[in-house]
Amino acid sequence: MSLLLSIRRTCRVAALGWVLGTASGGWFGPLSDFARAQPEEAASPAAQQLGEAVEGTLPEDWNSLSEAGERPFPSVLGDVIAASYLESAFLWRNAAVHFVVELGQPLELNNFESTRFGLTVGLPLASFLAGADLAYVSTESTASNAILEETPVRQVGRISRIEYGAFAELPLAEGLANNALSLLPAAQLMLSLQLRIRSAYYPGMYRDHAVEDVLTSVFLGTDLSGKQQQNLRDSRLPGMKIATSRREFLLGFRGHVFHVSGFSLSPGFLAALPSTDSSQNLGWWWEMSLGLGYAL
């Protein structure tokens, strides 16, 4: 009879953990503490505190479950909650590599329209994510630029190009959340601070250049040389004055909505740090992007 009573009480504890883990609609915080709590070990401090908080709302007879066993009730309850938590969570730090295909729109303070198609490859390193990106940026002219071409005025801009660079992401907040629609599964959310360094390659810029000059410019060059500007003169769009800077520093935020399968949706916002020479380069501008990713 006592065995049957113990089983019933255990089922009630498991049901409570399932309700807390799937129907609360709130955040349970970072996964690092819950992920380390194993059934054969004591619960983590975070799980212990959560268990103690919930224990105060239970009937007194529930405490007999801990008296009959070797572990205190908050520790048992913490493991039940952690199990339901990890069932829907995606541990991005445990993935080997993250791939994200991005579609972005640089919003420059001129009349040119740009669209960015990119691929990022990120590696989890301790508590942050770092990697490299490669993208093609298409720049088109507008009717306003055709009118501007008939005047002496020129707007600083950039022609279509290939961009390559590196990035680092530092997580600011992360946790598990339920979707508003019950048909959709729970998702692991992460908001991170992002820093990107980009360099640009313009087709035709290295015409009549020596090999050593090309290699030096690719890895160390920050601005277009006079010869490179001359090579790109015929490629400029109507009303455009090509920006001389080839390297950009961008700072912003990036969100990740991870599914337990490894797929993710990643919206982002970046703001470029403006150049000191606004007559030759773009001023302050920003970029909006949306990425679809998968982690292995």
Beta strands, then each sheet from edge to edge (+ up, - down):
strand 1: 98-107
strand 2: 113-125
strand 3: 128-140
strand 4: 155-157
strand 5: 161-177
strand 6: 187-201
strand 7: 240-242
strand 8: 247-258
strand 9: 263-272
strand 10: 286-295
sheet 1: 1+ 2- 3+ 5- 6+ 8- 9+ 10- 1+
sheet 2: 4+ 7+
end
